[in-house]
Amino acid sequence: MEDADLQALTAKLELLIQRVERLKAQNRLLLESEQAWREERAHLIEKNEIARHKVESMISRLKALEQDS
């Protein structure tokens, strides 16, 4: 292999290594982002359940008041 070919191959390998490192960093950020939105989703589901129970409770109390009238 000629010196120029070896240098070209080395340059290509260095670019490939840089690309792999960049993709690893992007993947890490995406995984962190996914974890964050999963946690947010769980929190919103929990808040939604709490609100639903409160509304159901209010409806029950209103029905009870209506029957007492």
N, CA, C and O atoms as a Tripos MOL2 file, in Angstrom:
@<TRIPOS>MOLECULE
protein
  276   275    69     0     0
PROTEIN
NO_CHARGES

@<TRIPOS>ATOM
      1 N           0.8530   -1.1720    0.0000 N.3       1 MET1
      2 CA          0.0000    0.0000    0.0000 C.3       1 MET1
      3 C           0.8990    1.2340    0.0000 C.2       1 MET1
      4 O           1.8730    1.3130    0.7480 O.2       1 MET1
      5 N           0.5590    2.1630   -0.8290 N.am      2 GLU2
      6 CA          1.3700    3.3810   -0.9110 C.3       2 GLU2
      7 C           1.0820    4.2850    0.2720 C.2       2 GLU2
      8 O           0.0560    4.1590    0.9390 O.2       2 GLU2
      9 N           2.0080    5.1970    0.5150 N.am      3 ASP3
     10 CA          1.8860    6.1220    1.6360 C.3       3 ASP3
     11 C           0.6420    6.9990    1.4960 C.2       3 ASP3
     12 O          -0.0260    7.2820    2.4900 O.2       3 ASP3
     13 N           0.3270    7.4270    0.2810 N.am      4 ALA4
     14 CA         -0.8490    8.2600    0.0450 C.3       4 ALA4
     15 C          -2.1250    7.4680    0.3420 C.2       4 ALA4
     16 O          -3.0670    7.9940    0.9360 O.2       4 ALA4
     17 N          -2.1470    6.1980   -0.0780 N.am      5 ASP5
     18 CA         -3.3080    5.3430    0.2030 C.3       5 ASP5
     19 C          -3.4910    5.1370    1.7010 C.2       5 ASP5
     20 O          -4.6120    5.1590    2.2090 O.2       5 ASP5
     21 N          -2.3900    4.9370    2.3950 N.am      6 LEU6
     22 CA         -2.4240    4.7280    3.8340 C.3       6 LEU6
     23 C          -2.9230    5.9920    4.5450 C.2       6 LEU6
     24 O          -3.7080    5.9140    5.4900 O.2       6 LEU6
     25 N          -2.4610    7.1410    4.0830 N.am      7 GLN7
     26 CA         -2.9110    8.4040    4.6790 C.3       7 GLN7
     27 C          -4.4020    8.6310    4.4180 C.2       7 GLN7
     28 O          -5.1200    9.1080    5.2960 O.2       7 GLN7
     29 N          -4.8630    8.2950    3.2260 N.am      8 ALA8
     30 CA         -6.2800    8.4550    2.8860 C.3       8 ALA8
     31 C          -7.1360    7.5220    3.7450 C.2       8 ALA8
     32 O          -8.1930    7.9090    4.2430 O.2       8 ALA8
     33 N          -6.6590    6.2900    3.9080 N.am      9 LEU9
     34 CA         -7.3830    5.3260    4.7340 C.3       9 LEU9
     35 C          -7.4170    5.7830    6.1900 C.2       9 LEU9
     36 O          -8.4440    5.6660    6.8580 O.2       9 LEU9
     37 N          -6.3060    6.2960    6.6720 N.am     10 THR10
     38 CA         -6.2310    6.8040    8.0460 C.3      10 THR10
     39 C          -7.1950    7.9710    8.2340 C.2      10 THR10
     40 O          -7.8860    8.0460    9.2500 O.2      10 THR10
     41 N          -7.2430    8.8690    7.2770 N.am     11 ALA11
     42 CA         -8.1550   10.0110    7.3570 C.3      11 ALA11
     43 C          -9.6100    9.5420    7.3770 C.2      11 ALA11
     44 O         -10.4210   10.0610    8.1430 O.2      11 ALA11
     45 N          -9.9360    8.5630    6.5380 N.am     12 LYS12
     46 CA        -11.2910    8.0300    6.4970 C.3      12 LYS12
     47 C         -11.6550    7.3560    7.8150 C.2      12 LYS12
     48 O         -12.7730    7.5010    8.3090 O.2      12 LYS12
     49 N         -10.7050    6.6210    8.3780 N.am     13 LEU13
     50 CA        -10.9540    5.9700    9.6620 C.3      13 LEU13
     51 C         -11.1690    6.9920   10.7690 C.2      13 LEU13
     52 O         -12.0270    6.8020   11.6300 O.2      13 LEU13
     53 N         -10.3990    8.0670   10.7530 N.am     14 GLU14
     54 CA        -10.5650    9.1060   11.7640 C.3      14 GLU14
     55 C         -11.9290    9.7720   11.6410 C.2      14 GLU14
     56 O         -12.5750   10.0670   12.6460 O.2      14 GLU14
     57 N         -12.3650   10.0090   10.4030 N.am     15 LEU15
     58 CA        -13.7020   10.5720   10.1860 C.3      15 LEU15
     59 C         -14.7840    9.6200   10.6850 C.2      15 LEU15
     60 O         -15.7670   10.0380   11.2970 O.2      15 LEU15
     61 N         -14.5830    8.3410   10.4140 N.am     16 LEU16
     62 CA        -15.5470    7.3340   10.8610 C.3      16 LEU16
     63 C         -15.6010    7.2810   12.3860 C.2      16 LEU16
     64 O         -16.6870    7.1960   12.9590 O.2      16 LEU16
     65 N         -14.4670    7.3280   13.0360 N.am     17 ILE17
     66 CA        -14.4150    7.3240   14.5030 C.3      17 ILE17
     67 C         -15.1210    8.5580   15.0540 C.2      17 ILE17
     68 O         -15.8720    8.4610   16.0240 O.2      17 ILE17
     69 N         -14.8860    9.7160   14.4420 N.am     18 GLN18
     70 CA        -15.5560   10.9440   14.8850 C.3      18 GLN18
     71 C         -17.0710   10.8150   14.7240 C.2      18 GLN18
     72 O         -17.8350   11.2250   15.5980 O.2      18 GLN18
     73 N         -17.4880   10.2480   13.6080 N.am     19 ARG19
     74 CA        -18.9160   10.0780   13.3590 C.3      19 ARG19
     75 C         -19.5420    9.1340   14.3870 C.2      19 ARG19
     76 O         -20.6430    9.3840   14.8770 O.2      19 ARG19
     77 N         -18.8400    8.0580   14.7060 N.am     20 VAL20
     78 CA        -19.3350    7.1070   15.6980 C.3      20 VAL20
     79 C         -19.4610    7.7920   17.0590 C.2      20 VAL20
     80 O         -20.4580    7.6080   17.7570 O.2      20 VAL20
     81 N         -18.4650    8.5720   17.4340 N.am     21 GLU21
     82 CA        -18.5180    9.2840   18.7120 C.3      21 GLU21
     83 C         -19.6700   10.2840   18.7410 C.2      21 GLU21
     84 O         -20.3510   10.4190   19.7580 O.2      21 GLU21
     85 N         -19.8890   10.9840   17.6300 N.am     22 ARG22
     86 CA        -20.9890   11.9330   17.5330 C.3      22 ARG22
     87 C         -22.3360   11.2070   17.6570 C.2      22 ARG22
     88 O         -23.2470   11.6830   18.3350 O.2      22 ARG22
     89 N         -22.4480   10.0530   16.9950 N.am     23 LEU23
     90 CA        -23.6820    9.2770   17.0710 C.3      23 LEU23
     91 C         -23.9160    8.7360   18.4770 C.2      23 LEU23
     92 O         -25.0550    8.6860   18.9410 O.2      23 LEU23
     93 N         -22.8470    8.3310   19.1550 N.am     24 LYS24
     94 CA        -22.9830    7.8760   20.5330 C.3      24 LYS24
     95 C         -23.5000    8.9990   21.4210 C.2      24 LYS24
     96 O         -24.3720    8.7850   22.2640 O.2      24 LYS24
     97 N         -22.9570   10.1990   21.2280 N.am     25 ALA25
     98 CA        -23.3940   11.3560   22.0210 C.3      25 ALA25
     99 C         -24.8620   11.6750   21.7250 C.2      25 ALA25
    100 O         -25.6360   11.9450   22.6430 O.2      25 ALA25
    101 N         -25.2380   11.6460   20.4650 N.am     26 GLN26
    102 CA        -26.6380   11.9110   20.0840 C.3      26 GLN26
    103 C         -27.5620   10.8600   20.6830 C.2      26 GLN26
    104 O         -28.6450   11.1800   21.1740 O.2      26 GLN26
    105 N         -27.1310    9.6170   20.6400 N.am     27 ASN27
    106 CA        -27.9310    8.5270   21.1880 C.3      27 ASN27
    107 C         -28.1150    8.7030   22.6900 C.2      27 ASN27
    108 O         -29.2050    8.4810   23.2170 O.2      27 ASN27
    109 N         -27.0590    9.0970   23.3700 N.am     28 ARG28
    110 CA        -27.1320    9.3290   24.8160 C.3      28 ARG28
    111 C         -28.1380   10.4530   25.1190 C.2      28 ARG28
    112 O         -28.9480   10.3450   26.0400 O.2      28 ARG28
    113 N         -28.0670   11.5300   24.3270 N.am     29 LEU29
    114 CA        -29.0130   12.6390   24.5120 C.3      29 LEU29
    115 C         -30.4530   12.2000   24.2340 C.2      29 LEU29
    116 O         -31.3730   12.5850   24.9550 O.2      29 LEU29
    117 N         -30.6400   11.4050   23.2030 N.am     30 LEU30
    118 CA        -31.9800   10.9150   22.8870 C.3      30 LEU30
    119 C         -32.5250   10.0180   23.9940 C.2      30 LEU30
    120 O         -33.7060   10.0920   24.3350 O.2      30 LEU30
    121 N         -31.6690    9.1760   24.5500 N.am     31 LEU31
    122 CA        -32.1110    8.3070   25.6370 C.3      31 LEU31
    123 C         -32.4750    9.1190   26.8720 C.2      31 LEU31
    124 O         -33.4550    8.8160   27.5520 O.2      31 LEU31
    125 N         -31.6870   10.1520   27.1620 N.am     32 GLU32
    126 CA        -31.9990   11.0250   28.2930 C.3      32 GLU32
    127 C         -33.3180   11.7650   28.0550 C.2      32 GLU32
    128 O         -34.1380   11.9060   28.9610 O.2      32 GLU32
    129 N         -33.5010   12.2260   26.8350 N.am     33 SER33
    130 CA        -34.7390   12.9240   26.4740 C.3      33 SER33
    131 C         -35.9340   11.9850   26.5960 C.2      33 SER33
    132 O         -36.9860   12.3660   27.1100 O.2      33 SER33
    133 N         -35.7630   10.7660   26.1220 N.am     34 GLU34
    134 CA        -36.8470    9.7810   26.2110 C.3      34 GLU34
    135 C         -37.2050    9.5290   27.6750 C.2      34 GLU34
    136 O         -38.3830    9.4770   28.0300 O.2      34 GLU34
    137 N         -36.2000    9.3750   28.5100 N.am     35 GLN35
    138 CA        -36.4540    9.1410   29.9280 C.3      35 GLN35
    139 C         -37.2160   10.3170   30.5410 C.2      35 GLN35
    140 O         -38.1300   10.1240   31.3420 O.2      35 GLN35
    141 N         -36.8320   11.5300   30.1580 N.am     36 ALA36
    142 CA        -37.4900   12.7270   30.6930 C.3      36 ALA36
    143 C         -38.9540   12.7760   30.2700 C.2      36 ALA36
    144 O         -39.8220   13.0630   31.0940 O.2      36 ALA36
    145 N         -39.2460   12.4990   28.9890 N.am     37 TRP37
    146 CA        -40.6580   12.5740   28.5800 C.3      37 TRP37
    147 C         -41.4610   11.4170   29.1350 C.2      37 TRP37
    148 O         -42.6640   11.5540   29.3550 O.2      37 TRP37
    149 N         -40.8210   10.2710   29.3700 N.am     38 ARG38
    150 CA        -41.5370    9.1660   30.0060 C.3      38 ARG38
    151 C         -41.9300    9.5310   31.4380 C.2      38 ARG38
    152 O         -43.0390    9.2380   31.8860 O.2      38 ARG38
    153 N         -40.9980   10.1760   32.1460 N.am     39 GLU39
    154 CA        -41.2930   10.6130   33.5120 C.3      39 GLU39
    155 C         -42.3860   11.6710   33.5150 C.2      39 GLU39
    156 O         -43.2880   11.6400   34.3520 O.2      39 GLU39
    157 N         -42.3000   12.6140   32.5670 N.am     40 GLU40
    158 CA        -43.3330   13.6510   32.4690 C.3      40 GLU40
    159 C         -44.6890   13.0250   32.1540 C.2      40 GLU40
    160 O         -45.7080   13.4160   32.7230 O.2      40 GLU40
    161 N         -44.6950   12.0630   31.2560 N.am     41 ARG41
    162 CA        -45.9440   11.3810   30.8810 C.3      41 ARG41
    163 C         -46.5460   10.6790   32.1000 C.2      41 ARG41
    164 O         -47.7500   10.7720   32.3390 O.2      41 ARG41
    165 N         -45.7170    9.9860   32.8620 N.am     42 ALA42
    166 CA        -46.1970    9.2950   34.0580 C.3      42 ALA42
    167 C         -46.7830   10.3050   35.0520 C.2      42 ALA42
    168 O         -47.8230   10.0590   35.6640 O.2      42 ALA42
    169 N         -46.1030   11.4330   35.1980 N.am     43 HIS43
    170 CA        -46.5720   12.4740   36.1100 C.3      43 HIS43
    171 C         -47.9190   13.0270   35.6360 C.2      43 HIS43
    172 O         -48.8270   13.2330   36.4410 O.2      43 HIS43
    173 N         -48.0440   13.2650   34.3350 N.am     44 LEU44
    174 CA        -49.3050   13.7880   33.7950 C.3      44 LEU44
    175 C         -50.4360   12.7770   33.9320 C.2      44 LEU44
    176 O         -51.5760   13.1520   34.2080 O.2      44 LEU44
    177 N         -50.1300   11.5130   33.7420 N.am     45 ILE45
    178 CA        -51.1480   10.4660   33.9150 C.3      45 ILE45
    179 C         -51.6190   10.4530   35.3680 C.2      45 ILE45
    180 O         -52.8130   10.3310   35.6420 O.2      45 ILE45
    181 N         -50.6750   10.5800   36.2900 N.am     46 GLU46
    182 CA        -51.0190   10.6030   37.7100 C.3      46 GLU46
    183 C         -51.9010   11.8140   38.0430 C.2      46 GLU46
    184 O         -52.8980   11.6920   38.7550 O.2      46 GLU46
    185 N         -51.5130   12.9860   37.5150 N.am     47 LYS47
    186 CA        -52.3190   14.1890   37.7500 C.3      47 LYS47
    187 C         -53.7120   14.0350   37.1570 C.2      47 LYS47
    188 O         -54.6970   14.4660   37.7570 O.2      47 LYS47
    189 N         -53.7940   13.4280   35.9940 N.am     48 ASN48
    190 CA        -55.0770   13.2010   35.3390 C.3      48 ASN48
    191 C         -55.9610   12.2830   36.1900 C.2      48 ASN48
    192 O         -57.1620   12.5230   36.3220 O.2      48 ASN48
    193 N         -55.3770   11.2510   36.7540 N.am     49 GLU49
    194 CA        -56.1310   10.3330   37.6090 C.3      49 GLU49
    195 C         -56.6450   11.0500   38.8540 C.2      49 GLU49
    196 O         -57.7910   10.8540   39.2580 O.2      49 GLU49
    197 N         -55.8080   11.8690   39.4550 N.am     50 ILE50
    198 CA        -56.2170   12.6320   40.6400 C.3      50 ILE50
    199 C         -57.3820   13.5550   40.2850 C.2      50 ILE50
    200 O         -58.3680   13.6280   41.0190 O.2      50 ILE50
    201 N         -57.2650   14.2530   39.1630 N.am     51 ALA51
    202 CA        -58.3330   15.1560   38.7280 C.3      51 ALA51
    203 C         -59.6170   14.3780   38.4480 C.2      51 ALA51
    204 O         -60.7060   14.8310   38.8000 O.2      51 ALA51
    205 N         -59.4960   13.2260   37.8260 N.am     52 ARG52
    206 CA        -60.6750   12.4080   37.5140 C.3      52 ARG52
    207 C         -61.3760   11.9810   38.7990 C.2      52 ARG52
    208 O         -62.6030   12.0350   38.8850 O.2      52 ARG52
    209 N         -60.6080   11.5610   39.7870 N.am     53 HIS53
    210 CA        -61.2070   11.1580   41.0650 C.3      53 HIS53
    211 C         -61.8990   12.3370   41.7510 C.2      53 HIS53
    212 O         -62.9760   12.1840   42.3270 O.2      53 HIS53
    213 N         -61.2720   13.5120   41.6830 N.am     54 LYS54
    214 CA        -61.8900   14.6960   42.2870 C.3      54 LYS54
    215 C         -63.2070   15.0330   41.6030 C.2      54 LYS54
    216 O         -64.1950   15.3460   42.2680 O.2      54 LYS54
    217 N         -63.2230   14.9710   40.2860 N.am     55 VAL55
    218 CA        -64.4530   15.2700   39.5310 C.3      55 VAL55
    219 C         -65.5280   14.2430   39.8590 C.2      55 VAL55
    220 O         -66.6870   14.6020   40.0680 O.2      55 VAL55
    221 N         -65.1570   12.9750   39.9060 N.am     56 GLU56
    222 CA        -66.1300   11.9330   40.2470 C.3      56 GLU56
    223 C         -66.6850   12.1610   41.6500 C.2      56 GLU56
    224 O         -67.8780   11.9700   41.8870 O.2      56 GLU56
    225 N         -65.8260   12.5650   42.5740 N.am     57 SER57
    226 CA        -66.2630   12.8450   43.9410 C.3      57 SER57
    227 C         -67.2350   14.0210   43.9700 C.2      57 SER57
    228 O         -68.2550   13.9800   44.6580 O.2      57 SER57
    229 N         -66.9080   15.0720   43.2140 N.am     58 MET58
    230 CA        -67.8050   16.2350   43.1630 C.3      58 MET58
    231 C         -69.1550   15.8550   42.5720 C.2      58 MET58
    232 O         -70.1940   16.2950   43.0640 O.2      58 MET58
    233 N         -69.1480   15.0560   41.5390 N.am     59 ILE59
    234 CA        -70.3980   14.6190   40.9130 C.3      59 ILE59
    235 C         -71.2230   13.8270   41.9140 C.2      59 ILE59
    236 O         -72.4360   14.0150   42.0080 O.2      59 ILE59
    237 N         -70.5770   12.9490   42.6550 N.am     60 SER60
    238 CA        -71.2940   12.1630   43.6630 C.3      60 SER60
    239 C         -71.9050   13.0630   44.7260 C.2      60 SER60
    240 O         -73.0500   12.8640   45.1300 O.2      60 SER60
    241 N         -71.1360   14.0590   45.1800 N.am     61 ARG61
    242 CA        -71.6590   14.9730   46.1970 C.3      61 ARG61
    243 C         -72.8290   15.7980   45.6480 C.2      61 ARG61
    244 O         -73.8210   16.0280   46.3400 O.2      61 ARG61
    245 N         -72.6950   16.2340   44.4060 N.am     62 LEU62
    246 CA        -73.7920   16.9940   43.7970 C.3      62 LEU62
    247 C         -75.0580   16.1430   43.6740 C.2      62 LEU62
    248 O         -76.1630   16.6270   43.9190 O.2      62 LEU62
    249 N         -74.8920   14.8820   43.2960 N.am     63 LYS63
    250 CA        -76.0480   13.9840   43.1880 C.3      63 LYS63
    251 C         -76.6780   13.7780   44.5580 C.2      63 LYS63
    252 O         -77.9020   13.7340   44.6860 O.2      63 LYS63
    253 N         -75.8390   13.6510   45.5800 N.am     64 ALA64
    254 CA        -76.3570   13.4810   46.9430 C.3      64 ALA64
    255 C         -77.1200   14.7100   47.3860 C.2      64 ALA64
    256 O         -78.1840   14.5970   47.9940 O.2      64 ALA64
    257 N         -76.5850   15.8870   47.0860 N.am     65 LEU65
    258 CA        -77.2750   17.1390   47.4310 C.3      65 LEU65
    259 C         -78.6030   17.2570   46.6870 C.2      65 LEU65
    260 O         -79.6030   17.7250   47.2320 O.2      65 LEU65
    261 N         -78.5830   16.8230   45.4380 N.am     66 GLU66
    262 CA        -79.7800   16.9050   44.6160 C.3      66 GLU66
    263 C         -80.8690   15.9810   45.1820 C.2      66 GLU66
    264 O         -82.0490   16.3320   45.1690 O.2      66 GLU66
    265 N         -80.4790   14.8240   45.6670 N.am     67 GLN67
    266 CA        -81.4450   13.8730   46.2310 C.3      67 GLN67
    267 C         -81.9910   14.3730   47.5670 C.2      67 GLN67
    268 O         -83.1410   14.1060   47.9140 O.2      67 GLN67
    269 N         -81.1480   15.1090   48.3210 N.am     68 ASP68
    270 CA        -81.5820   15.6420   49.6050 C.3      68 ASP68
    271 C         -82.5740   16.8020   49.4460 C.2      68 ASP68
    272 O         -83.3340   17.1070   50.3660 O.2      68 ASP68
    273 N         -82.5590   17.4280   48.2960 N.am     69 SER69
    274 CA        -83.4380   18.5880   48.0780 C.3      69 SER69
    275 C         -84.8700   18.2140   47.8530 C.2      69 SER69
    276 O         -85.7130   19.0880   47.6580 O.2      69 SER69
@<TRIPOS>BOND
     1     1     2 1
     2     2     3 1
     3     3     4 2
     4     3     5 am
     5     5     6 1
     6     6     7 1
     7     7     8 2
     8     7     9 am
     9     9    10 1
    10    10    11 1
    11    11    12 2
    12    11    13 am
    13    13    14 1
    14    14    15 1
    15    15    16 2
    16    15    17 am
    17    17    18 1
    18    18    19 1
    19    19    20 2
    20    19    21 am
    21    21    22 1
    22    22    23 1
    23    23    24 2
    24    23    25 am
    25    25    26 1
    26    26    27 1
    27    27    28 2
    28    27    29 am
    29    29    30 1
    30    30    31 1
    31    31    32 2
    32    31    33 am
    33    33    34 1
    34    34    35 1
    35    35    36 2
    36    35    37 am
    37    37    38 1
    38    38    39 1
    39    39    40 2
    40    39    41 am
    41    41    42 1
    42    42    43 1
    43    43    44 2
    44    43    45 am
    45    45    46 1
    46    46    47 1
    47    47    48 2
    48    47    49 am
    49    49    50 1
    50    50    51 1
    51    51    52 2
    52    51    53 am
    53    53    54 1
    54    54    55 1
    55    55    56 2
    56    55    57 am
    57    57    58 1
    58    58    59 1
    59    59    60 2
    60    59    61 am
    61    61    62 1
    62    62    63 1
    63    63    64 2
    64    63    65 am
    65    65    66 1
    66    66    67 1
    67    67    68 2
    68    67    69 am
    69    69    70 1
    70    70    71 1
    71    71    72 2
    72    71    73 am
    73    73    74 1
    74    74    75 1
    75    75    76 2
    76    75    77 am
    77    77    78 1
    78    78    79 1
    79    79    80 2
    80    79    81 am
    81    81    82 1
    82    82    83 1
    83    83    84 2
    84    83    85 am
    85    85    86 1
    86    86    87 1
    87    87    88 2
    88    87    89 am
    89    89    90 1
    90    90    91 1
    91    91    92 2
    92    91    93 am
    93    93    94 1
    94    94    95 1
    95    95    96 2
    96    95    97 am
    97    97    98 1
    98    98    99 1
    99    99   100 2
   100    99   101 am
   101   101   102 1
   102   102   103 1
   103   103   104 2
   104   103   105 am
   105   105   106 1
   106   106   107 1
   107   107   108 2
   108   107   109 am
   109   109   110 1
   110   110   111 1
   111   111   112 2
   112   111   113 am
   113   113   114 1
   114   114   115 1
   115   115   116 2
   116   115   117 am
   117   117   118 1
   118   118   119 1
   119   119   120 2
   120   119   121 am
   121   121   122 1
   122   122   123 1
   123   123   124 2
   124   123   125 am
   125   125   126 1
   126   126   127 1
   127   127   128 2
   128   127   129 am
   129   129   130 1
   130   130   131 1
   131   131   132 2
   132   131   133 am
   133   133   134 1
   134   134   135 1
   135   135   136 2
   136   135   137 am
   137   137   138 1
   138   138   139 1
   139   139   140 2
   140   139   141 am
   141   141   142 1
   142   142   143 1
   143   143   144 2
   144   143   145 am
   145   145   146 1
   146   146   147 1
   147   147   148 2
   148   147   149 am
   149   149   150 1
   150   150   151 1
   151   151   152 2
   152   151   153 am
   153   153   154 1
   154   154   155 1
   155   155   156 2
   156   155   157 am
   157   157   158 1
   158   158   159 1
   159   159   160 2
   160   159   161 am
   161   161   162 1
   162   162   163 1
   163   163   164 2
   164   163   165 am
   165   165   166 1
   166   166   167 1
   167   167   168 2
   168   167   169 am
   169   169   170 1
   170   170   171 1
   171   171   172 2
   172   171   173 am
   173   173   174 1
   174   174   175 1
   175   175   176 2
   176   175   177 am
   177   177   178 1
   178   178   179 1
   179   179   180 2
   180   179   181 am
   181   181   182 1
   182   182   183 1
   183   183   184 2
   184   183   185 am
   185   185   186 1
   186   186   187 1
   187   187   188 2
   188   187   189 am
   189   189   190 1
   190   190   191 1
   191   191   192 2
   192   191   193 am
   193   193   194 1
   194   194   195 1
   195   195   196 2
   196   195   197 am
   197   197   198 1
   198   198   199 1
   199   199   200 2
   200   199   201 am
   201   201   202 1
   202   202   203 1
   203   203   204 2
   204   203   205 am
   205   205   206 1
   206   206   207 1
   207   207   208 2
   208   207   209 am
   209   209   210 1
   210   210   211 1
   211   211   212 2
   212   211   213 am
   213   213   214 1
   214   214   215 1
   215   215   216 2
   216   215   217 am
   217   217   218 1
   218   218   219 1
   219   219   220 2
   220   219   221 am
   221   221   222 1
   222   222   223 1
   223   223   224 2
   224   223   225 am
   225   225   226 1
   226   226   227 1
   227   227   228 2
   228   227   229 am
   229   229   230 1
   230   230   231 1
   231   231   232 2
   232   231   233 am
   233   233   234 1
   234   234   235 1
   235   235   236 2
   236   235   237 am
   237   237   238 1
   238   238   239 1
   239   239   240 2
   240   239   241 am
   241   241   242 1
   242   242   243 1
   243   243   244 2
   244   243   245 am
   245   245   246 1
   246   246   247 1
   247   247   248 2
   248   247   249 am
   249   249   250 1
   250   250   251 1
   251   251   252 2
   252   251   253 am
   253   253   254 1
   254   254   255 1
   255   255   256 2
   256   255   257 am
   257   257   258 1
   258   258   259 1
   259   259   260 2
   260   259   261 am
   261   261   262 1
   262   262   263 1
   263   263   264 2
   264   263   265 am
   265   265   266 1
   266   266   267 1
   267   267   268 2
   268   267   269 am
   269   269   270 1
   270   270   271 1
   271   271   272 2
   272   271   273 am
   273   273   274 1
   274   274   275 1
   275   275   276 2
@<TRIPOS>SUBSTRUCTURE
     1 MET1         2 RESIDUE 1 A MET
     2 GLU2         6 RESIDUE 1 A GLU
     3 ASP3        10 RESIDUE 1 A ASP
     4 ALA4        14 RESIDUE 1 A ALA
     5 ASP5        18 RESIDUE 1 A ASP
     6 LEU6        22 RESIDUE 1 A LEU
     7 GLN7        26 RESIDUE 1 A GLN
     8 ALA8        30 RESIDUE 1 A ALA
     9 LEU9        34 RESIDUE 1 A LEU
    10 THR10       38 RESIDUE 1 A THR
    11 ALA11       42 RESIDUE 1 A ALA
    12 LYS12       46 RESIDUE 1 A LYS
    13 LEU13       50 RESIDUE 1 A LEU
    14 GLU14       54 RESIDUE 1 A GLU
    15 LEU15       58 RESIDUE 1 A LEU
    16 LEU16       62 RESIDUE 1 A LEU
    17 ILE17       66 RESIDUE 1 A ILE
    18 GLN18       70 RESIDUE 1 A GLN
    19 ARG19       74 RESIDUE 1 A ARG
    20 VAL20       78 RESIDUE 1 A VAL
    21 GLU21       82 RESIDUE 1 A GLU
    22 ARG22       86 RESIDUE 1 A ARG
    23 LEU23       90 RESIDUE 1 A LEU
    24 LYS24       94 RESIDUE 1 A LYS
    25 ALA25       98 RESIDUE 1 A ALA
    26 GLN26      102 RESIDUE 1 A GLN
    27 ASN27      106 RESIDUE 1 A ASN
    28 ARG28      110 RESIDUE 1 A ARG
    29 LEU29      114 RESIDUE 1 A LEU
    30 LEU30      118 RESIDUE 1 A LEU
    31 LEU31      122 RESIDUE 1 A LEU
    32 GLU32      126 RESIDUE 1 A GLU
    33 SER33      130 RESIDUE 1 A SER
    34 GLU34      134 RESIDUE 1 A GLU
    35 GLN35      138 RESIDUE 1 A GLN
    36 ALA36      142 RESIDUE 1 A ALA
    37 TRP37      146 RESIDUE 1 A TRP
    38 ARG38      150 RESIDUE 1 A ARG
    39 GLU39      154 RESIDUE 1 A GLU
    40 GLU40      158 RESIDUE 1 A GLU
    41 ARG41      162 RESIDUE 1 A ARG
    42 ALA42      166 RESIDUE 1 A ALA
    43 HIS43      170 RESIDUE 1 A HIS
    44 LEU44      174 RESIDUE 1 A LEU
    45 ILE45      178 RESIDUE 1 A ILE
    46 GLU46      182 RESIDUE 1 A GLU
    47 LYS47      186 RESIDUE 1 A LYS
    48 ASN48      190 RESIDUE 1 A ASN
    49 GLU49      194 RESIDUE 1 A GLU
    50 ILE50      198 RESIDUE 1 A ILE
    51 ALA51      202 RESIDUE 1 A ALA
    52 ARG52      206 RESIDUE 1 A ARG
    53 HIS53      210 RESIDUE 1 A HIS
    54 LYS54      214 RESIDUE 1 A LYS
    55 VAL55      218 RESIDUE 1 A VAL
    56 GLU56      222 RESIDUE 1 A GLU
    57 SER57      226 RESIDUE 1 A SER
    58 MET58      230 RESIDUE 1 A MET
    59 ILE59      234 RESIDUE 1 A ILE
    60 SER60      238 RESIDUE 1 A SER
    61 ARG61      242 RESIDUE 1 A ARG
    62 LEU62      246 RESIDUE 1 A LEU
    63 LYS63      250 RESIDUE 1 A LYS
    64 ALA64      254 RESIDUE 1 A ALA
    65 LEU65      258 RESIDUE 1 A LEU
    66 GLU66      262 RESIDUE 1 A GLU
    67 GLN67      266 RESIDUE 1 A GLN
    68 ASP68      270 RESIDUE 1 A ASP
    69 SER69      274 RESIDUE 1 A SER
